Amino acid sequence: MQIPAPFDYVRADSVDNALALLDRHGAEARVLAGGHSLLPMMKLRLARPEWLIDINDLYELDYLLVDGDTLRIGAMTRHTALLNSDEVQALFPIIIDAEKVIADPIVRNRGTIGGSLCQADPAEDLSTVCHVLEAVAVVRGPKGERTLTMDEFHRGPYETAVAQNELLIEVRIPIRPGIGSAYEKVERRVGDWAVAAAGASVTLAGDGTISHVATGLTAVGLDRNVTEVEAVLLGQVPTEELFIEAGRLAGLACDPLADSRGPVDYKRHLADELTRRVLRRACERAAASTSRTQS
């Protein structure tokens, strides 16, 4: 039986209270949200915090709100809330695609978007989704709030720009007219981490060309946005030949490791094929969105 090292526990009742507790207890304090990443690490004693600061009562961080041309998501918003949101489905179906393949209902009922992003696991689905949607992270600390792009927020595997005495409080996603998005994942069994996954967001101009595009890969050893793919797509009319070329470039750009989930060649093949699929679906959704706007 795996048992964590001894620790003290305190339940925060507000964001300000949580920040004060983090500041007071220093480097040995960790935040507990959903707990699905932290608690297993504690049981294996890979993480040994002296203090756990539980933020599950911070309902002020549990919300979905369209504010002008931005979707604002509180950091304590559960996966289930995102999955069941008609507004999210209409604006960003890529989020729904990803939420459907994140773990299982038990995890989705407790896990939060903030916890997922702060874990910064290279195989984590919502991190890729937020990179592709060019989301902005809002972080609060003793000196106030600051906003970070996803590239600034994620510094590397399991590392973010959130300081020890700060909290991620909100994720902001820009809403673009005519945007379409999609995510697809291959896993060994339902709810598992990805063998490989891909995401894309595409905006079509009035003449049908791609005016804005972002693509990303999960779990194949690459910073999540695939700039080589984006460069070849921009300004082009979507065609199957273009998707094939984009997939080829994605397969070449990634740098997967051989492990129990598969050999390198297999993962490169998945990066290629999944990139084609998500671009195809994102373009279809962008075209449908443009048609609805014009009608």
Backbone bond lengths (Angstrom), bond angles and torsions (degrees), N, CA, C in turn:
res aa  C-N    CA-C-N  psi(-1)  N-CA   C-N-CA  omega(-1)  CA-C   N-CA-C  phi
1 M - - - 1.468 - - 1.526 109.78 -
2 Q 1.309 116.95 130.86 1.450 121.97 -177.84 1.526 109.78 -92.77
3 I 1.325 116.20 125.38 1.462 121.72 -175.94 1.519 108.64 -125.86
4 P 1.343 118.24 131.07 1.472 119.85 178.18 1.519 111.78 -63.91
5 A 1.323 115.51 159.24 1.461 121.42 170.65 1.534 108.55 -65.25
6 P 1.317 119.10 156.52 1.470 120.89 -179.47 1.533 111.92 -58.80
7 F 1.329 115.14 145.24 1.463 120.52 178.28 1.520 109.42 -152.97
8 D 1.321 116.40 160.14 1.461 122.68 172.27 1.528 109.08 -99.15
9 Y 1.329 114.80 155.62 1.468 120.66 -172.61 1.519 109.62 -132.68
10 V 1.332 116.22 137.31 1.461 120.83 174.84 1.521 107.66 -143.58
11 R 1.341 116.39 143.84 1.467 122.11 -177.69 1.532 108.57 -106.66
12 A 1.328 116.75 116.69 1.470 120.99 179.53 1.520 110.01 -75.54
13 D 1.349 116.41 146.34 1.466 119.71 -179.87 1.526 112.69 -112.85
14 S 1.334 117.60 1.58 1.461 121.55 176.12 1.523 107.60 -162.61
15 V 1.329 115.96 164.61 1.465 119.57 177.13 1.515 110.39 -61.44
16 D 1.325 116.81 -44.43 1.465 119.92 179.91 1.521 111.05 -61.17
17 N 1.338 116.82 -39.46 1.455 120.65 178.06 1.526 111.19 -64.64
18 A 1.331 116.62 -42.52 1.463 120.98 178.81 1.530 110.75 -62.09
19 L 1.324 116.71 -43.05 1.464 120.27 179.36 1.528 111.42 -64.82
20 A 1.323 115.70 -39.29 1.471 119.21 178.31 1.529 110.88 -64.85
21 L 1.332 116.85 -38.97 1.466 120.88 178.96 1.521 111.28 -67.00
22 L 1.329 116.52 -41.46 1.464 120.20 177.25 1.519 110.56 -62.14
23 D 1.315 115.93 -42.04 1.463 120.36 -179.56 1.529 110.95 -66.57
24 R 1.321 115.84 -38.66 1.473 120.70 -176.94 1.527 111.53 -69.63
25 H 1.335 117.14 -42.33 1.464 120.27 -171.64 1.523 113.47 -92.60
26 G 1.327 117.40 -8.56 1.449 120.15 169.71 1.514 115.69 70.40
27 A 1.330 114.40 -153.50 1.461 121.72 -169.00 1.520 113.66 -65.57
28 E 1.336 117.65 -18.26 1.467 119.78 -177.10 1.518 113.00 -91.02
29 A 1.333 117.87 8.92 1.466 121.55 179.05 1.527 109.59 -100.88
30 R 1.331 116.56 142.29 1.460 122.19 175.28 1.520 109.12 -130.28
31 V 1.333 115.35 149.82 1.464 121.42 178.41 1.515 109.73 -88.31
32 L 1.331 115.96 137.42 1.459 122.32 176.08 1.525 109.09 -111.33
33 A 1.329 116.69 115.65 1.476 121.53 174.88 1.525 106.82 -110.70
34 G 1.350 117.81 -104.02 1.461 119.26 176.86 1.518 112.10 -68.68
35 G 1.341 116.13 -37.11 1.460 121.10 175.75 1.515 115.46 86.87
36 H 1.346 118.56 -0.47 1.461 119.94 -173.70 1.524 112.99 -74.67
37 S 1.306 118.45 -16.47 1.468 121.18 174.17 1.524 111.03 -100.67
38 L 1.338 116.20 -44.47 1.464 120.22 -175.23 1.522 112.72 -68.03
39 L 1.319 117.71 -47.39 1.473 119.88 -173.96 1.528 112.79 -63.14
40 P 1.348 120.40 -42.89 1.475 118.02 174.79 1.527 112.79 -60.39
41 M 1.335 117.19 -36.85 1.460 119.88 177.81 1.525 111.08 -66.04
42 M 1.332 115.94 -36.11 1.463 119.10 177.28 1.530 111.49 -68.19
43 K 1.320 117.02 -38.43 1.467 120.04 178.83 1.524 111.23 -64.07
44 L 1.326 116.64 -34.90 1.465 120.88 176.86 1.529 112.08 -83.70
45 R 1.344 115.78 -3.57 1.465 124.04 -177.73 1.525 112.53 61.07
46 L 1.343 114.76 27.62 1.461 119.89 169.33 1.516 109.98 -78.63
47 A 1.328 116.07 -23.99 1.463 122.58 171.57 1.519 107.54 -123.54
48 R 1.336 116.55 132.97 1.472 121.15 -177.00 1.528 110.05 -133.32
49 P 1.336 117.96 61.97 1.474 119.25 179.85 1.525 111.07 -67.58
50 E 1.324 115.75 146.13 1.467 119.63 175.04 1.518 110.78 -84.39
51 W 1.341 116.49 -24.98 1.458 121.79 178.79 1.525 110.04 -131.67
52 L 1.326 116.43 135.86 1.463 122.48 169.24 1.523 107.67 -109.24
53 I 1.322 115.87 124.69 1.472 121.16 178.29 1.519 107.46 -107.89
54 D 1.315 115.79 106.52 1.463 123.01 -175.54 1.527 109.30 -81.25
55 I 1.353 116.73 122.88 1.467 120.07 -178.82 1.534 111.81 -111.41
56 N 1.325 117.10 19.66 1.468 119.86 -177.15 1.521 113.92 -68.81
57 D 1.322 118.29 -15.46 1.466 120.87 176.56 1.525 112.82 -89.45
58 L 1.323 118.35 4.02 1.461 120.74 -176.82 1.530 109.91 -85.70
59 Y 1.330 114.99 71.51 1.465 120.34 -177.55 1.530 111.49 -66.58
60 E 1.315 116.71 -16.84 1.472 119.85 175.98 1.525 112.06 -64.97
61 L 1.341 117.07 -14.78 1.463 121.45 178.24 1.530 112.09 -105.28
62 D 1.314 116.60 15.26 1.469 121.33 -178.33 1.527 108.41 -115.58
63 Y 1.336 116.98 92.52 1.465 120.03 -177.39 1.524 110.58 -163.16
64 L 1.333 114.56 155.65 1.468 124.44 169.32 1.516 106.48 -126.03
65 L 1.328 117.84 125.65 1.455 120.71 -173.12 1.524 110.50 -146.33
66 V 1.336 116.48 125.32 1.463 120.67 171.43 1.522 107.65 -87.51
67 D 1.325 115.57 118.25 1.460 122.48 -177.34 1.525 108.05 -122.36
68 G 1.345 116.39 93.78 1.458 120.15 -176.15 1.519 110.94 65.07
69 D 1.329 116.21 -119.70 1.460 120.58 -179.30 1.524 112.17 -101.04
70 T 1.334 116.57 30.09 1.469 121.69 -178.60 1.528 110.51 -137.02
71 L 1.328 116.43 136.06 1.461 121.39 167.82 1.516 107.69 -93.93
72 R 1.337 116.15 120.76 1.464 121.71 179.87 1.523 109.16 -104.19
73 I 1.320 116.10 128.50 1.465 122.12 -177.65 1.522 108.37 -124.23
74 G 1.329 116.60 119.97 1.455 120.15 176.44 1.516 111.03 -65.92
75 A 1.323 116.90 145.60 1.460 121.60 -173.82 1.523 112.98 -63.63
76 M 1.354 118.01 -23.89 1.465 120.95 179.58 1.526 112.76 -93.95
77 T 1.312 117.34 12.98 1.464 120.42 175.91 1.520 109.18 -68.40
78 R 1.327 115.99 126.85 1.466 120.95 -177.05 1.526 110.62 -76.96
79 H 1.334 115.00 155.27 1.458 120.47 177.48 1.533 111.35 -55.85
80 T 1.318 116.46 -39.19 1.464 120.37 -178.44 1.523 111.37 -61.87
81 A 1.323 117.43 -38.78 1.464 120.97 179.60 1.524 110.81 -63.95
82 L 1.324 116.80 -39.88 1.460 120.53 176.77 1.526 110.92 -66.09
83 L 1.319 115.68 -44.74 1.461 120.58 -177.73 1.522 111.88 -62.54
84 N 1.330 117.45 -34.68 1.465 121.57 -174.96 1.531 113.75 -94.08
85 S 1.331 117.70 4.55 1.462 120.98 -176.06 1.532 111.25 -85.42
86 D 1.334 116.77 119.11 1.469 120.75 175.39 1.525 110.70 -65.18
87 E 1.319 116.62 -33.25 1.469 121.15 -179.65 1.522 110.44 -66.14
88 V 1.321 116.50 -44.02 1.459 120.35 177.96 1.528 110.39 -64.59
89 Q 1.328 116.07 -41.14 1.465 120.15 178.41 1.525 111.29 -59.28
90 A 1.320 116.75 -42.38 1.466 120.58 -178.07 1.528 111.76 -70.46
91 L 1.321 116.80 -38.57 1.460 120.67 -174.82 1.520 113.17 -86.01
92 F 1.328 116.27 -45.80 1.461 121.15 -171.59 1.526 110.34 -138.40
93 P 1.327 118.08 76.59 1.469 119.41 -179.35 1.525 113.41 -61.12
94 I 1.346 117.64 -18.49 1.461 119.84 175.71 1.531 111.49 -58.44
95 I 1.332 116.88 -34.86 1.469 120.24 179.28 1.522 110.06 -65.96
96 I 1.330 116.75 -41.85 1.463 120.63 178.25 1.522 109.83 -65.36
97 D 1.347 117.33 -43.36 1.474 120.76 176.90 1.523 110.73 -53.41
98 A 1.329 115.67 -46.43 1.465 120.31 -176.93 1.519 111.85 -70.88
99 E 1.333 116.80 -43.17 1.465 119.68 -177.51 1.528 111.95 -62.17
100 K 1.318 117.55 -31.82 1.464 120.85 -179.83 1.522 112.13 -64.73
101 V 1.333 117.29 -24.13 1.464 119.98 -176.10 1.527 112.12 -112.70
102 I 1.331 117.35 13.02 1.461 120.52 174.15 1.522 109.38 -87.37
103 A 1.307 115.62 110.47 1.464 123.22 172.83 1.522 112.67 48.84
104 D 1.342 117.06 -123.52 1.462 122.56 -175.30 1.522 108.70 -142.71
105 P 1.358 118.14 173.50 1.473 119.48 -176.94 1.526 114.24 -56.92
106 I 1.314 117.91 -34.03 1.466 119.96 -179.41 1.524 110.17 -63.73
107 V 1.320 116.38 -46.46 1.463 120.59 178.83 1.524 110.27 -66.48
108 R 1.328 117.44 -42.10 1.470 120.07 -178.01 1.529 111.84 -66.40
109 N 1.306 117.37 -28.68 1.471 120.23 178.32 1.524 112.43 -71.57
110 R 1.318 117.97 -25.68 1.463 121.24 -177.10 1.524 113.50 -109.14
111 G 1.322 116.95 -34.92 1.450 120.97 -176.44 1.520 112.08 -67.57
112 T 1.332 116.27 151.92 1.468 122.36 -176.12 1.521 110.27 -123.30
113 I 1.325 115.52 158.11 1.462 119.57 176.14 1.522 110.61 -64.55
114 G 1.330 117.03 -38.27 1.457 119.93 178.90 1.514 112.20 -63.52
115 G 1.325 116.61 -43.18 1.458 120.21 178.15 1.513 112.18 -62.21
116 S 1.332 116.09 -41.27 1.464 120.29 179.32 1.521 111.42 -61.82
117 L 1.330 116.11 -47.39 1.462 119.59 -177.86 1.528 111.88 -67.29
118 C 1.328 116.30 -39.01 1.468 119.62 -177.66 1.527 112.18 -73.70
119 Q 1.315 118.41 -23.89 1.460 120.22 175.07 1.523 110.48 -66.14
120 A 1.341 116.99 -34.72 1.469 123.30 175.78 1.526 112.54 56.77
121 D 1.310 116.10 36.86 1.467 120.95 176.91 1.530 108.99 -72.98
122 P 1.335 118.93 131.58 1.472 120.16 -180.00 1.522 113.70 -60.68
123 A 1.341 117.52 -18.96 1.461 121.21 179.95 1.529 112.12 -101.11
124 E 1.331 117.45 12.86 1.470 121.27 -175.79 1.522 110.31 -86.58
125 D 1.340 116.30 131.45 1.463 121.61 -170.48 1.525 113.68 -71.10
126 L 1.335 118.43 -47.19 1.459 120.02 -173.96 1.526 112.65 -67.49
127 S 1.323 117.22 -24.21 1.465 118.80 176.09 1.522 110.24 -63.30
128 T 1.319 116.76 -46.42 1.462 120.27 177.41 1.520 110.75 -63.00
129 V 1.325 116.85 -42.90 1.465 121.02 179.22 1.526 110.59 -57.81
130 C 1.319 117.27 -46.21 1.469 120.47 -178.01 1.528 111.71 -67.96
131 H 1.326 117.51 -34.54 1.465 119.82 174.72 1.521 110.08 -63.35
132 V 1.323 116.70 -46.30 1.460 121.54 -177.47 1.533 111.25 -64.55
133 L 1.328 116.96 -36.45 1.467 120.89 179.56 1.524 112.57 -84.12
134 E 1.331 116.87 0.43 1.466 122.93 178.94 1.527 111.19 56.20
135 A 1.312 114.21 45.95 1.461 121.57 179.24 1.525 110.46 -70.13
136 V 1.317 114.62 160.82 1.456 122.84 176.73 1.524 108.41 -120.24
137 A 1.317 116.99 135.12 1.460 122.56 177.64 1.523 109.76 -96.98
138 V 1.330 116.07 134.03 1.459 121.44 176.25 1.534 107.60 -105.52
139 V 1.316 116.32 119.79 1.464 123.18 -176.51 1.522 108.75 -116.40
140 R 1.340 116.20 134.37 1.460 120.51 179.58 1.526 110.16 -118.90
141 G 1.329 114.85 140.11 1.454 121.30 177.90 1.508 110.58 -147.25
142 P 1.313 118.06 -168.06 1.465 121.74 -178.56 1.536 113.54 -59.61
143 K 1.314 117.09 -27.05 1.463 120.52 -178.60 1.527 112.81 -95.16
144 G 1.336 117.51 8.53 1.453 120.62 178.63 1.517 112.02 108.71
145 E 1.337 115.92 -158.99 1.457 121.86 -175.58 1.524 111.07 -102.15
146 R 1.343 114.78 150.47 1.455 120.86 171.43 1.521 108.41 -141.82
147 T 1.314 116.43 151.48 1.457 121.20 179.61 1.522 109.19 -111.18
148 L 1.329 114.87 142.27 1.454 121.70 -176.64 1.522 109.82 -133.54
149 T 1.322 117.02 137.18 1.452 119.48 168.68 1.531 108.43 -67.35
150 M 1.319 117.22 165.40 1.462 119.54 178.68 1.526 111.45 -63.80
151 D 1.328 117.50 -34.56 1.463 119.61 176.60 1.527 110.99 -63.89
152 E 1.329 117.04 -36.60 1.466 120.54 177.07 1.522 111.33 -74.61
153 F 1.326 115.92 -36.07 1.467 120.94 -176.65 1.526 111.34 -68.83
154 H 1.337 116.93 -48.55 1.463 121.06 -179.65 1.523 109.91 -90.98
155 R 1.313 115.93 110.82 1.460 120.81 -177.12 1.524 112.62 -92.42
156 G 1.308 117.23 -15.26 1.454 121.60 -178.92 1.511 109.30 164.00
157 P 1.334 118.18 -178.76 1.461 120.71 179.10 1.529 111.81 -55.93
158 Y 1.316 115.87 122.91 1.470 123.84 177.64 1.531 112.91 61.70
159 E 1.319 116.83 24.34 1.472 120.26 -179.63 1.523 109.86 -135.80
160 T 1.331 116.10 128.92 1.463 121.06 176.98 1.524 109.72 -125.77
161 A 1.330 115.16 173.34 1.466 121.33 178.91 1.522 112.47 -85.12
162 V 1.328 118.06 1.58 1.463 121.22 179.84 1.526 109.08 -73.79
163 A 1.315 116.94 118.66 1.462 121.28 -179.55 1.525 110.25 -71.74
164 Q 1.331 115.72 165.88 1.467 120.61 -176.11 1.520 111.95 -60.14
165 N 1.318 117.96 -30.75 1.476 120.69 -177.51 1.534 111.74 -104.69
166 E 1.340 116.37 26.30 1.458 121.61 177.57 1.520 111.08 -121.44
167 L 1.343 115.25 164.18 1.462 122.46 175.15 1.521 109.48 -131.13
168 L 1.321 115.82 140.31 1.457 120.14 164.71 1.522 106.54 -74.41
169 I 1.335 117.40 124.20 1.465 118.85 -176.61 1.527 113.32 -113.62
170 E 1.341 117.67 -21.90 1.459 118.50 -175.74 1.524 110.52 -157.68
171 V 1.333 114.58 150.22 1.457 122.42 172.18 1.525 107.21 -118.71
172 R 1.334 116.85 129.22 1.461 121.57 -179.69 1.523 109.48 -116.62
173 I 1.339 115.79 127.68 1.455 121.35 -177.98 1.525 109.04 -118.40
174 P 1.342 117.95 123.02 1.471 119.49 179.98 1.531 111.40 -69.56
175 I 1.331 115.53 139.17 1.468 121.92 178.89 1.528 107.77 -100.28
176 R 1.324 116.55 118.75 1.458 121.96 179.63 1.525 109.65 -110.63
177 P 1.322 118.77 131.84 1.464 120.61 174.35 1.530 110.24 -60.06
178 G 1.314 116.15 137.51 1.462 120.25 176.57 1.507 115.10 78.12
179 I 1.328 118.12 14.89 1.459 120.96 -178.85 1.524 110.25 -82.14
180 G 1.318 115.97 144.00 1.457 123.03 170.68 1.513 108.61 -131.79
181 S 1.326 117.92 148.08 1.462 119.79 -176.17 1.518 110.31 -149.99
182 A 1.338 115.65 156.55 1.463 120.12 -178.57 1.524 109.99 -159.43
183 Y 1.335 115.27 155.25 1.465 123.03 178.61 1.519 108.26 -141.40
184 E 1.308 116.55 139.93 1.465 120.06 177.45 1.523 108.94 -144.06
185 K 1.324 114.69 145.35 1.463 120.79 -170.95 1.520 110.13 -139.01
186 V 1.327 116.34 142.77 1.464 122.21 170.54 1.517 107.34 -112.25
187 E 1.313 116.15 129.12 1.466 122.32 -178.96 1.521 109.13 -134.81
188 R 1.321 116.55 156.46 1.463 119.71 -178.58 1.518 111.56 -69.42
189 R 1.321 116.03 -36.06 1.461 121.07 176.81 1.525 107.68 -149.36
190 V 1.311 116.64 162.34 1.458 120.95 -175.73 1.530 110.35 -57.16
191 G 1.327 115.41 130.68 1.462 120.71 176.72 1.509 114.68 86.49
192 D 1.331 118.51 -1.19 1.459 121.68 -178.21 1.534 109.89 -79.11
193 W 1.334 115.16 165.64 1.456 119.65 169.32 1.517 108.99 -62.30
194 A 1.311 116.66 156.75 1.455 121.35 -176.46 1.532 111.62 -69.43
195 V 1.328 116.45 138.38 1.461 120.53 159.84 1.528 107.37 -70.17
196 A 1.319 114.38 -44.84 1.470 122.76 171.65 1.515 107.48 -161.90
197 A 1.327 116.36 153.65 1.463 121.23 176.54 1.518 107.97 -151.54
198 A 1.327 114.93 160.95 1.463 120.05 -180.00 1.516 109.52 -142.88
199 G 1.338 115.36 150.17 1.460 121.30 176.43 1.519 109.34 -137.73
200 A 1.323 114.60 154.79 1.469 119.24 178.63 1.515 109.91 -152.01
201 S 1.334 116.29 145.83 1.459 122.23 167.66 1.523 107.78 -129.03
202 V 1.327 115.39 136.11 1.470 121.65 -174.33 1.523 108.84 -134.50
203 T 1.315 116.34 136.00 1.460 122.03 171.83 1.522 108.16 -117.87
204 L 1.337 116.03 131.01 1.454 121.09 -179.26 1.524 110.80 -102.06
205 A 1.319 115.97 137.98 1.470 122.05 174.86 1.527 109.51 -79.76
206 G 1.330 116.27 172.91 1.451 121.11 -178.39 1.515 113.57 -60.77
207 D 1.346 117.32 -27.71 1.463 120.48 179.65 1.519 113.01 -89.09
208 G 1.343 116.30 7.60 1.457 120.14 176.86 1.502 115.33 87.23
209 T 1.327 118.49 -1.18 1.458 120.84 177.77 1.529 110.21 -83.88
210 I 1.300 115.35 161.75 1.466 121.57 -179.68 1.527 108.54 -81.49
211 S 1.335 116.49 112.22 1.464 120.56 -177.85 1.525 112.57 -93.82
212 H 1.330 117.11 -21.54 1.468 120.91 178.55 1.519 107.37 -153.38
213 V 1.322 116.57 137.44 1.461 119.82 -178.63 1.521 109.53 -152.13
214 A 1.321 115.01 144.41 1.463 121.77 172.07 1.515 107.45 -142.12
215 T 1.327 116.96 133.79 1.459 121.97 178.36 1.515 109.53 -128.99
216 G 1.319 116.60 150.86 1.456 120.44 -178.95 1.509 111.89 -149.36
217 L 1.335 115.39 158.82 1.461 122.70 178.78 1.517 110.12 -126.49
218 T 1.316 115.63 151.25 1.463 122.50 -179.72 1.524 109.49 -120.29
219 A 1.317 116.72 135.61 1.474 124.09 167.79 1.526 114.21 71.48
220 V 1.329 117.77 19.56 1.465 119.13 179.81 1.530 111.83 -126.21
221 G 1.328 116.34 31.18 1.457 121.11 169.61 1.502 115.53 68.07
222 L 1.334 116.63 43.76 1.461 120.06 -178.36 1.512 108.99 -144.62
223 D 1.345 117.10 141.73 1.455 118.93 167.33 1.519 106.90 -54.46
224 R 1.309 117.23 139.28 1.454 120.29 -159.35 1.525 115.37 -63.46
225 N 1.323 120.42 -30.49 1.453 119.89 177.80 1.530 110.28 -85.87
226 V 1.342 115.85 132.87 1.462 121.54 -176.30 1.527 107.83 -102.55
227 T 1.309 116.21 90.10 1.469 120.90 -171.87 1.525 112.32 -65.73
228 E 1.339 117.51 -29.96 1.461 120.01 178.30 1.527 110.94 -61.95
229 V 1.320 116.21 -38.48 1.462 121.26 179.00 1.527 109.86 -70.43
230 E 1.307 116.70 -44.74 1.465 120.45 -177.93 1.524 111.13 -60.20
231 A 1.332 117.42 -39.40 1.461 121.23 -177.64 1.521 112.06 -64.07
232 V 1.323 117.62 -38.29 1.461 119.98 -177.52 1.530 112.02 -77.55
233 L 1.319 117.91 -19.48 1.468 121.75 -177.12 1.527 113.06 -88.98
234 L 1.307 117.06 -34.15 1.464 121.48 -170.92 1.529 111.56 -60.57
235 G 1.335 115.28 128.60 1.453 121.24 177.85 1.515 114.64 84.27
236 Q 1.329 117.23 0.21 1.458 121.50 -177.05 1.535 111.46 -99.66
237 V 1.326 115.51 155.18 1.464 121.07 171.02 1.524 107.65 -81.36
238 P 1.332 118.83 129.39 1.468 120.13 -178.87 1.531 111.60 -61.69
239 T 1.318 116.32 127.25 1.460 122.89 175.21 1.521 108.15 -141.12
240 E 1.319 116.52 162.72 1.455 120.06 178.09 1.522 110.77 -63.18
241 E 1.321 117.27 -36.56 1.470 120.92 178.43 1.533 110.53 -62.55
242 L 1.335 116.28 -37.75 1.466 120.29 178.51 1.521 110.73 -67.43
243 F 1.335 117.67 -40.52 1.463 121.04 178.43 1.536 110.24 -63.63
244 I 1.333 116.80 -39.70 1.465 120.90 179.48 1.526 110.37 -62.19
245 E 1.326 116.94 -43.86 1.459 120.57 178.68 1.529 111.00 -65.71
246 A 1.328 116.59 -40.46 1.469 120.22 178.35 1.524 110.71 -62.32
247 G 1.327 116.74 -42.53 1.459 120.36 178.08 1.519 111.92 -62.69
248 R 1.335 116.49 -42.43 1.465 120.65 178.43 1.527 110.70 -58.84
249 L 1.317 116.44 -44.40 1.461 120.92 179.82 1.522 111.91 -65.56
250 A 1.337 116.89 -37.57 1.472 120.48 177.72 1.521 110.73 -63.63
251 G 1.329 116.37 -42.12 1.458 119.89 178.50 1.513 112.58 -62.74
252 L 1.332 116.55 -36.80 1.462 120.74 178.24 1.530 112.17 -73.88
253 A 1.332 116.54 -33.48 1.471 120.64 -174.27 1.519 112.94 -75.07
254 C 1.320 117.35 -30.04 1.474 119.12 -174.58 1.527 110.74 -76.60
255 D 1.328 115.17 165.63 1.466 121.11 -175.92 1.528 109.57 -139.95
256 P 1.336 116.50 66.21 1.472 119.33 -174.83 1.521 112.38 -75.04
257 L 1.331 114.10 161.03 1.460 121.55 175.15 1.525 109.29 -108.19
258 A 1.320 116.44 142.55 1.460 120.43 173.01 1.523 108.83 -73.33
259 D 1.326 116.65 130.69 1.467 121.27 178.47 1.521 108.66 -154.44
260 S 1.315 116.29 -164.67 1.470 120.57 -177.12 1.526 112.74 -65.27
261 R 1.336 116.29 -15.94 1.469 119.25 179.62 1.526 112.82 -88.26
262 G 1.346 117.62 -10.72 1.448 118.32 176.19 1.514 112.76 149.84
263 P 1.341 116.38 162.06 1.465 121.17 178.02 1.522 111.80 -77.78
264 V 1.323 115.52 169.64 1.464 121.56 -176.50 1.520 111.38 -61.29
265 D 1.324 118.15 -46.87 1.466 120.95 -176.62 1.528 111.39 -60.96
266 Y 1.320 116.72 -38.21 1.463 120.67 178.92 1.527 110.78 -64.77
267 K 1.329 116.45 -42.82 1.458 119.74 -179.25 1.535 111.46 -68.40
268 R 1.335 117.38 -36.19 1.460 119.56 175.04 1.532 110.73 -64.19
269 H 1.321 115.59 -40.22 1.471 119.49 176.76 1.523 110.59 -60.74
270 L 1.338 117.08 -42.49 1.473 120.24 178.98 1.524 110.62 -64.14
271 A 1.330 117.70 -42.51 1.466 120.01 178.45 1.528 110.56 -58.58
272 D 1.313 117.09 -41.51 1.465 123.13 177.34 1.529 110.65 -62.53
273 E 1.314 116.23 -56.10 1.467 120.47 -174.46 1.532 112.11 -66.07
274 L 1.325 117.38 -43.38 1.465 119.83 -178.00 1.521 111.55 -67.89
275 T 1.330 117.42 -34.36 1.468 119.92 176.21 1.519 110.43 -62.59
276 R 1.321 117.04 -43.58 1.473 120.07 176.60 1.534 110.79 -57.72
277 R 1.323 115.58 -46.97 1.469 120.32 -175.37 1.526 112.10 -63.52
278 V 1.333 116.46 -46.38 1.470 117.84 -176.12 1.522 111.26 -71.01
279 L 1.317 117.94 -33.15 1.460 119.62 176.26 1.528 110.88 -66.71
280 R 1.323 115.72 -42.08 1.464 120.18 178.54 1.530 110.24 -59.27
281 R 1.329 116.10 -48.55 1.464 120.07 -177.29 1.521 111.56 -70.27
282 A 1.334 117.68 -39.20 1.464 120.64 179.06 1.527 110.45 -62.54
283 C 1.326 117.23 -40.46 1.469 120.34 178.99 1.529 110.81 -67.39
284 E 1.318 117.48 -39.01 1.470 120.53 176.34 1.525 110.34 -61.64
285 R 1.307 116.61 -43.23 1.464 120.43 -179.95 1.530 111.14 -69.44
286 A 1.320 117.39 -36.33 1.463 120.16 177.61 1.524 110.19 -65.04
287 A 1.327 117.00 -41.35 1.463 120.33 178.74 1.524 111.07 -63.93
288 A 1.339 116.25 -40.47 1.473 120.33 178.68 1.519 110.41 -66.28
289 S 1.344 117.02 -39.72 1.461 120.90 178.61 1.517 111.19 -64.35
290 T 1.329 116.94 -41.24 1.463 121.13 178.20 1.516 111.25 -64.24
291 S 1.336 116.93 -39.18 1.466 121.39 179.42 1.522 110.91 -64.54
292 R 1.338 116.40 -41.56 1.475 119.71 179.40 1.524 110.58 -64.47
293 T 1.339 115.80 -39.34 1.467 120.20 -179.19 1.517 111.50 -65.52
294 Q 1.330 117.71 -38.11 1.458 122.73 -176.58 1.535 112.80 -79.34
295 S 1.341 116.64 -24.31 1.476 119.73 -176.71 1.511 111.76 -83.25
